[in-house]
Amino acid sequence: MISIKLNGTERVIKEGWVLAHLLEELSFARARIAVELNEEVVPASRHADIVLAEGDCIEIVHAIGGG
């Protein structure tokens, strides 16, 4: 198990998880979101390639449409 910070809150996840797995677990897999990992924006095309590590800081912003 490793500890990460998700939107400012400590969270413990399984070691070896990729970013896409975390997003799926949070029900964001198909949502319109922006993800920042350690102060760098991560394009959706890379979510399945990034293995999360101890101490990573992740910020997720969910886009909400309006009119």
N, CA, C and O atoms as a GROMACS GRO file, in nm:
protein
  268
    1MET      N    1   0.084  -0.118   0.000
    1MET     CA    2   0.000   0.000   0.000
    1MET      C    3   0.089   0.125   0.000
    1MET      O    4   0.197   0.126   0.060
    2ILE      N    5   0.040   0.228  -0.069
    2ILE     CA    6   0.113   0.355  -0.071
    2ILE      C    7   0.017   0.468  -0.036
    2ILE      O    8  -0.104   0.454  -0.046
    3SER      N    9   0.073   0.579   0.006
    3SER     CA   10  -0.007   0.696   0.042
    3SER      C   11   0.011   0.804  -0.063
    3SER      O   12   0.124   0.839  -0.101
    4ILE      N   13  -0.101   0.857  -0.110
    4ILE     CA   14  -0.099   0.968  -0.206
    4ILE      C   15  -0.185   1.080  -0.149
    4ILE      O   16  -0.257   1.060  -0.051
    5LYS      N   17  -0.178   1.196  -0.210
    5LYS     CA   18  -0.267   1.306  -0.172
    5LYS      C   19  -0.358   1.331  -0.290
    5LYS      O   20  -0.312   1.361  -0.400
    6LEU      N   21  -0.488   1.319  -0.267
    6LEU     CA   22  -0.588   1.335  -0.371
    6LEU      C   23  -0.677   1.455  -0.338
    6LEU      O   24  -0.751   1.452  -0.240
    7ASN      N   25  -0.668   1.559  -0.419
    7ASN     CA   26  -0.742   1.683  -0.395
    7ASN      C   27  -0.725   1.731  -0.251
    7ASN      O   28  -0.820   1.774  -0.186
    8GLY      N   29  -0.602   1.723  -0.202
    8GLY     CA   30  -0.568   1.774  -0.070
    8GLY      C   31  -0.592   1.679   0.046
    8GLY      O   32  -0.565   1.714   0.161
    9THR      N   33  -0.642   1.559   0.019
    9THR     CA   34  -0.673   1.462   0.124
    9THR      C   35  -0.585   1.338   0.108
    9THR      O   36  -0.571   1.284  -0.002
   10GLU      N   37  -0.527   1.292   0.218
   10GLU     CA   38  -0.446   1.170   0.215
   10GLU      C   39  -0.535   1.051   0.180
   10GLU      O   40  -0.649   1.041   0.227
   11ARG      N   41  -0.482   0.962   0.096
   11ARG     CA   42  -0.556   0.842   0.056
   11ARG      C   43  -0.455   0.729   0.040
   11ARG      O   44  -0.345   0.750  -0.011
   12VAL      N   45  -0.492   0.610   0.084
   12VAL     CA   46  -0.407   0.493   0.071
   12VAL      C   47  -0.462   0.406  -0.043
   12VAL      O   48  -0.580   0.374  -0.047
   13ILE      N   49  -0.371   0.369  -0.134
   13ILE     CA   50  -0.410   0.286  -0.248
   13ILE      C   51  -0.312   0.170  -0.260
   13ILE      O   52  -0.207   0.168  -0.195
   14LYS      N   53  -0.347   0.074  -0.344
   14LYS     CA   54  -0.258  -0.040  -0.366
   14LYS      C   55  -0.138   0.002  -0.449
   14LYS      O   56  -0.150   0.083  -0.541
   15GLU      N   57  -0.023  -0.051  -0.415
   15GLU     CA   58   0.099  -0.025  -0.491
   15GLU      C   59   0.082  -0.080  -0.633
   15GLU      O   60   0.024  -0.187  -0.651
   16GLY      N   61   0.133  -0.008  -0.732
   16GLY     CA   62   0.127  -0.053  -0.870
   16GLY      C   63   0.008   0.000  -0.948
   16GLY      O   64  -0.003  -0.024  -1.068
   17TRP      N   65  -0.082   0.073  -0.881
   17TRP     CA   66  -0.196   0.129  -0.952
   17TRP      C   67  -0.150   0.233  -1.053
   17TRP      O   68  -0.058   0.310  -1.026
   18VAL      N   69  -0.214   0.234  -1.170
   18VAL     CA   70  -0.191   0.341  -1.266
   18VAL      C   71  -0.300   0.446  -1.245
   18VAL      O   72  -0.403   0.419  -1.183
   19LEU      N   73  -0.276   0.564  -1.297
   19LEU     CA   74  -0.370   0.674  -1.280
   19LEU      C   75  -0.510   0.637  -1.329
   19LEU      O   76  -0.609   0.672  -1.266
   20ALA      N   77  -0.518   0.567  -1.441
   20ALA     CA   78  -0.648   0.527  -1.497
   20ALA      C   79  -0.727   0.441  -1.399
   20ALA      O   80  -0.849   0.453  -1.390
   21HIS      N   81  -0.659   0.353  -1.325
   21HIS     CA   82  -0.727   0.268  -1.227
   21HIS      C   83  -0.787   0.353  -1.116
   21HIS      O   84  -0.901   0.330  -1.074
   22LEU      N   85  -0.712   0.451  -1.068
   22LEU     CA   86  -0.763   0.540  -0.964
   22LEU      C   87  -0.886   0.614  -1.014
   22LEU      O   88  -0.986   0.625  -0.942
   23LEU      N   89  -0.881   0.666  -1.135
   23LEU     CA   90  -0.994   0.740  -1.191
   23LEU      C   91  -1.116   0.650  -1.205
   23LEU      O   92  -1.229   0.693  -1.181
   24GLU      N   93  -1.094   0.525  -1.244
   24GLU     CA   94  -1.204   0.429  -1.255
   24GLU      C   95  -1.264   0.402  -1.118
   24GLU      O   96  -1.386   0.398  -1.103
   25GLU      N   97  -1.181   0.384  -1.019
   25GLU     CA   98  -1.225   0.359  -0.881
   25GLU      C   99  -1.309   0.476  -0.829
   25GLU      O  100  -1.401   0.456  -0.749
   26LEU      N  101  -1.277   0.596  -0.873
   26LEU     CA  102  -1.349   0.717  -0.830
   26LEU      C  103  -1.467   0.750  -0.922
   26LEU      O  104  -1.530   0.855  -0.906
   27SER      N  105  -1.497   0.662  -1.017
   27SER     CA  106  -1.605   0.681  -1.115
   27SER      C  107  -1.583   0.801  -1.206
   27SER      O  108  -1.679   0.864  -1.251
   28PHE      N  109  -1.457   0.831  -1.235
   28PHE     CA  110  -1.422   0.939  -1.327
   28PHE      C  111  -1.371   0.886  -1.461
   28PHE      O  112  -1.326   0.964  -1.544
   29ALA      N  113  -1.377   0.756  -1.482
   29ALA     CA  114  -1.315   0.695  -1.600
   29ALA      C  115  -1.362   0.757  -1.731
   29ALA      O  116  -1.282   0.774  -1.823
   30ARG      N  117  -1.489   0.791  -1.742
   30ARG     CA  118  -1.542   0.846  -1.867
   30ARG      C  119  -1.588   0.991  -1.851
   30ARG      O  120  -1.651   1.047  -1.940
   31ALA      N  121  -1.557   1.050  -1.739
   31ALA     CA  122  -1.600   1.187  -1.712
   31ALA      C  123  -1.510   1.289  -1.782
   31ALA      O  124  -1.398   1.259  -1.821
   32ARG      N  125  -1.563   1.408  -1.796
   32ARG     CA  126  -1.484   1.519  -1.852
   32ARG      C  127  -1.408   1.582  -1.736
   32ARG      O  128  -1.464   1.660  -1.659
   33ILE      N  129  -1.281   1.547  -1.726
   33ILE     CA  130  -1.200   1.593  -1.614
   33ILE      C  131  -1.065   1.643  -1.663
   33ILE      O  132  -1.022   1.616  -1.775
   34ALA      N  133  -1.000   1.716  -1.576
   34ALA     CA  134  -0.860   1.753  -1.595
   34ALA      C  135  -0.785   1.696  -1.476
   34ALA      O  136  -0.831   1.706  -1.362
   35VAL      N  137  -0.669   1.637  -1.502
   35VAL     CA  138  -0.590   1.574  -1.396
   35VAL      C  139  -0.452   1.638  -1.391
   35VAL      O  140  -0.385   1.656  -1.493
   36GLU      N  141  -0.412   1.670  -1.270
   36GLU     CA  142  -0.277   1.724  -1.246
   36GLU      C  143  -0.206   1.627  -1.152
   36GLU      O  144  -0.260   1.590  -1.048
   37LEU      N  145  -0.086   1.588  -1.189
   37LEU     CA  146  -0.004   1.499  -1.107
   37LEU      C  147   0.125   1.571  -1.074
   37LEU      O  148   0.204   1.604  -1.163
   38ASN      N  149   0.146   1.596  -0.946
   38ASN     CA  150   0.266   1.666  -0.900
   38ASN      C  151   0.289   1.796  -0.978
   38ASN      O  152   0.399   1.824  -1.026
   39GLU      N  153   0.182   1.873  -0.990
   39GLU     CA  154   0.182   2.006  -1.051
   39GLU      C  155   0.202   2.006  -1.203
   39GLU      O  156   0.238   2.109  -1.261
   40GLU      N  157   0.179   1.891  -1.268
   40GLU     CA  158   0.186   1.883  -1.414
   40GLU      C  159   0.055   1.825  -1.467
   40GLU      O  160   0.008   1.722  -1.418
   41VAL      N  161  -0.003   1.890  -1.566
   41VAL     CA  162  -0.126   1.840  -1.627
   41VAL      C  163  -0.096   1.712  -1.703
   41VAL      O  164   0.002   1.703  -1.777
   42VAL      N  165  -0.182   1.612  -1.683
   42VAL     CA  166  -0.163   1.482  -1.748
   42VAL      C  167  -0.273   1.464  -1.853
   42VAL      O  168  -0.391   1.458  -1.819
   43PRO      N  169  -0.236   1.453  -1.981
   43PRO     CA  170  -0.338   1.431  -2.084
   43PRO      C  171  -0.403   1.293  -2.068
   43PRO      O  172  -0.340   1.198  -2.022
   44ALA      N  173  -0.530   1.284  -2.107
   44ALA     CA  174  -0.604   1.159  -2.094
   44ALA      C  175  -0.533   1.043  -2.163
   44ALA      O  176  -0.544   0.929  -2.119
   45SER      N  177  -0.462   1.071  -2.269
   45SER     CA  178  -0.392   0.965  -2.343
   45SER      C  179  -0.282   0.899  -2.261
   45SER      O  180  -0.234   0.792  -2.300
   46ARG      N  181  -0.241   0.959  -2.150
   46ARG     CA  182  -0.134   0.903  -2.067
   46ARG      C  183  -0.184   0.842  -1.936
   46ARG      O  184  -0.104   0.786  -1.861
   47HIS      N  185  -0.314   0.851  -1.907
   47HIS     CA  186  -0.366   0.803  -1.779
   47HIS      C  187  -0.334   0.656  -1.753
   47HIS      O  188  -0.308   0.618  -1.639
   48ALA      N  189  -0.336   0.573  -1.857
   48ALA     CA  190  -0.311   0.429  -1.840
   48ALA      C  191  -0.163   0.396  -1.828
   48ALA      O  192  -0.127   0.283  -1.794
   49ASP      N  193  -0.076   0.492  -1.855
   49ASP     CA  194   0.069   0.467  -1.855
   49ASP      C  195   0.140   0.511  -1.727
   49ASP      O  196   0.254   0.473  -1.704
   50ILE      N  197   0.074   0.590  -1.645
   50ILE     CA  198   0.141   0.650  -1.529
   50ILE      C  199   0.114   0.568  -1.404
   50ILE      O  200   0.001   0.559  -1.358
   51VAL      N  201   0.220   0.509  -1.350
   51VAL     CA  202   0.210   0.432  -1.226
   51VAL      C  203   0.224   0.529  -1.110
   51VAL      O  204   0.320   0.606  -1.103
   52LEU      N  205   0.128   0.525  -1.019
   52LEU     CA  206   0.130   0.615  -0.904
   52LEU      C  207   0.234   0.570  -0.803
   52LEU      O  208   0.259   0.450  -0.786
   53ALA      N  209   0.295   0.667  -0.736
   53ALA     CA  210   0.403   0.639  -0.641
   53ALA      C  211   0.375   0.705  -0.507
   53ALA      O  212   0.295   0.798  -0.497
   54GLU      N  213   0.441   0.655  -0.405
   54GLU     CA  214   0.430   0.710  -0.269
   54GLU      C  215   0.450   0.862  -0.272
   54GLU      O  216   0.548   0.912  -0.328
   55GLY      N  217   0.356   0.934  -0.212
   55GLY     CA  218   0.369   1.078  -0.199
   55GLY      C  219   0.319   1.159  -0.317
   55GLY      O  220   0.324   1.282  -0.313
   56ASP      N  221   0.271   1.093  -0.424
   56ASP     CA  222   0.219   1.169  -0.538
   56ASP      C  223   0.104   1.258  -0.494
   56ASP      O  224   0.024   1.221  -0.407
   57CYS      N  225   0.096   1.376  -0.554
   57CYS     CA  226  -0.013   1.471  -0.530
   57CYS      C  227  -0.096   1.480  -0.657
   57CYS      O  228  -0.046   1.519  -0.763
   58ILE      N  229  -0.223   1.445  -0.646
   58ILE     CA  230  -0.312   1.442  -0.761
   58ILE      C  231  -0.427   1.539  -0.736
   58ILE      O  232  -0.489   1.538  -0.629
   59GLU      N  233  -0.454   1.622  -0.834
   59GLU     CA  234  -0.569   1.712  -0.831
   59GLU      C  235  -0.658   1.676  -0.949
   59GLU      O  236  -0.611   1.665  -1.062
   60ILE      N  237  -0.786   1.657  -0.922
   60ILE     CA  238  -0.882   1.625  -1.026
   60ILE      C  239  -0.989   1.733  -1.028
   60ILE      O  240  -1.050   1.765  -0.926
   61VAL      N  241  -1.011   1.789  -1.147
   61VAL     CA  242  -1.115   1.890  -1.164
   61VAL      C  243  -1.217   1.835  -1.262
   61VAL      O  244  -1.182   1.793  -1.373
   62HIS      N  245  -1.342   1.835  -1.221
   62HIS     CA  246  -1.451   1.781  -1.302
   62HIS      C  247  -1.520   1.895  -1.376
   62HIS      O  248  -1.566   1.991  -1.313
   63ALA      N  249  -1.527   1.886  -1.507
   63ALA     CA  250  -1.592   1.989  -1.588
   63ALA      C  251  -1.744   1.972  -1.580
   63ALA      O  252  -1.796   1.862  -1.598
   64ILE      N  253  -1.812   2.082  -1.554
   64ILE     CA  254  -1.957   2.079  -1.545
   64ILE      C  255  -2.013   2.176  -1.648
   64ILE      O  256  -1.978   2.294  -1.650
   65GLY      N  257  -2.098   2.124  -1.735
   65GLY     CA  258  -2.157   2.209  -1.838
   65GLY      C  259  -2.272   2.291  -1.784
   65GLY      O  260  -2.336   2.254  -1.685
   66GLY      N  261  -2.298   2.398  -1.847
   66GLY     CA  262  -2.409   2.484  -1.805
   66GLY      C  263  -2.454   2.567  -1.922
   66GLY      O  264  -2.400   2.559  -2.032
   67GLY      N  265  -2.553   2.645  -1.897
   67GLY     CA  266  -2.598   2.727  -2.008
   67GLY      C  267  -2.692   2.834  -1.965
   67GLY      O  268  -2.740   2.911  -2.048
   0.00000   0.00000   0.00000
